């Protein structure tokens, strides 16, 4: 039986896992600031308009993407984040397709899935046997997920885009909206492919996501972005 349960019940542990791993996402989703070295500060930066055009061009070429990832979250004191109930380092695989579709699979040290088809967003924790359903519009509007899976032409509307060194494909974005759950997001490209994202959130935590085995514009079955709760799990609607 799939049960609809009150979000206040049995969710504390799961939400700690989500806060420590998701938004990542990409997700993922709340995805912070990378410290700019003195050398980078001394480099000639591109103006904001040029930076926005260059980043838009890079992202516009990516209609879909798959990759493996390693994600590490450190707390404000430099240690691994205490928000995670299990560990500060996670690994897995991801896939995305424009517009606003992605799957983020954590496979180690535990299993968790974040899936959205652009309408509903699901967070499934296998250990807790719980699946949380959220409105994707509320989660994607001003988050890093928009950067990789959203409409590239709208990025400049949501973020101030900077390129600290005009000769390097490295960009730092700052959300324009107040109340965002992250302060800045840095993304690096190599050969036109995103290889790393670094985020600083409002709590002083730094999340680094390194991508490997990146494939740009592969064919992805649409079923990858659909989620059906397994039989017997608790379903939480938020």
N, C-alpha and C positions, 0 to 999 in steps of 0.2 A: 504494500500500500504506500502511495505517495501522500504524505501529510503536509498540509499547510500549517506552519507553526508560527507563533509570535516571534518576531525578530529579536525580542529581548531575551528569549529563552535559548539556551544551549549554543550561543553564538560567540561568546567571549574568546574562546580559544581559536575558533576559525577566523574571526576578524583580526586577531593578532597575526595569524599566518598571512592573511590577505594584505594587511598593511605592510608586513615585512617583505612580501614577495611580489605582489601585484603592483600595478601601477608602475607596474612596471611597466607595463606593459605595458611597451609599449608601450602596460600595459600598459607598462604598461600602463598605471593610468594615473596617477597623480603625478608620472615621470617627469631639473635641479642644476646646480652651477658647478662648472669645472673651474678650478683655480687657474687663472691666466698667469703664466710665468713672466718674469721680467723681460725675457727675450721676446716673448710674444707681444708684450706691451710696447716694446721698442720697435717692433715690425710695423710696416705700413699697413694700416687697416683699410678695408674697402668701406665706402660710404654705405649707409643703410639700404638705399635703393639698389645699389649694385649688388650688395650681399643678398638681398631678397630675390633679385632676378636670377642670380647664380644658383641659389639653393632651389628655387622653383624649377629651374631647368634640370637640375639633378633629380629631383623627386618626380617630375613629370614623366621622366623616362621609365619610371618604375610602376608598372601596372599591377604587378604581383611579385611576391618574393617569398622564399623559404630560406631558413637558416637554422643552425644550432646556436645556442647562446650559453654564456656563463654570466650570472648576475651576482654581484656582491654589494651588500648594503652595510655601511659603517655608520655608527652613531656620531653625534656631535663631538664626543671625546676621542674619536679616532678608533674606537673599538667596534666590534660587530654589533649591529643594532639589537637592542633589547626587545624591540617590538616583535621580532620573530620568535615563535615558540620553539623552533627546532634548530635553526642554524642561520648564519648570515650569508652563506654562499649557496647558490642554487644553479642547476643546469637543466637544459632541456632543449626543445625545438619549437619553432614558431613558423607560422605562415600567415600571409596577409594578401588581400586583394582589394583594390579600390572599386567602389567607395565604401569605406568604413567596415570592412570585414576582416577579422583576424582570429587566429587561434594561438594561444600561448600555453604550451604544455611544459610544466615542470615535472621532471622525471627523477631528480635526485636532489636532496636526500629523502624526499617524499614525493607523492604524486598530487598534483593540483592542475586544474584546467581552467583557463579563462577563454571564453568563446563568445563571439558576437557576429550576428548577421547584419548588423547595422541598425537593428530594431531593438532586440533584447540582448542583454549581456548576462552571461551565466558565469558564476564562479563555483567550481565543483571541487570539494575537498574529499578525496577518497577515504582518508583515514577517519574523518569525522562522519562520513556518510551524510553530508549535507550539500545542498546546491542552492545558491543564492541567485535570484533573478532580479535584475535592475533594468531601468530604462536606459538604453544605450545613448540616447540623445543627451541625457543629463551627464553621462560620464565622458563622452567623447568631445564635447564642444570646445574645451580649452585645455586639452591634455596632449601629452606626447603621442598618443595613439593617432591623433589628428595628423601629426607630422608624417607618419609613415603610411597611414591607410586612408587619410582624408583627401580633400580636394586641394592640390598644391596652390591653386590660385587664391585660396582663402587664408593661407598661412599668415601672410602679411597683415591680415585684418585682426588676427588673434595674437600675433607675437611681434615684438620688436626684434629684428634679425640683424645680427652683427657678424662680421668676418674679421677676427683679430689680425690675421695675416692674409693680405690679398693674394698671396702666392700659394696658399694652402687651402685645400677643401675641408676646412674646419670652421664650424659655425656655432655661435652661442645665441640662443633665443630666450627672450624674456616675455612672459605673458603680460598682455596689456590689461586684462581684466583684474580687478581687485578681488581678493579672496581666493586666488588660485592656490591649490595645495602644493605647488612647487615654485621655487624662486627663479630658476633658470634651467635650461636644457642645452647641453652641448652635443653636437653630432659630428663625427668625422667620416670622410669618404675616402675610398681608395679604388681607383679604376672605375669610378662611377657607382660603387657599391657602398652602402653604409656598413662600417666595420665596428663602430663603437658609439655608445651614448653614455653621457654622464649627467646625472641630475642631482640638484640640491633642493631639498624640500624645506618647508617652513619650520621644521623642527631641528634643522641643522644636520640632518642625515644626508649622506652622499651615496647614491646608487650608481654603480658602474655596470654597464651591460656590454659585453664583447661578443660580436657575432663571428661565426666561422662557417665554412662551407656555404657561403651565401650564393643563392641562385636567383637571378633577376628575370622576371617575366616567364616563369614556368607555367605550365597548364595545371591548374588546381581544381579539383572537383568541388563543386559548390557545397557538397555534403560536409566538407571540412569545417564549414562555418555554421553548421546547425548543431544544436545540442539537445538531446533527449535525456532527461534525468534517469539514471538506472533505477530499476525497480527496488522499492523499499527505502530510498533515501528521503530525508526530511527536506522539504522545499520551503525556502524562505523568500517571500516576496517583499521587495523594498521599493 
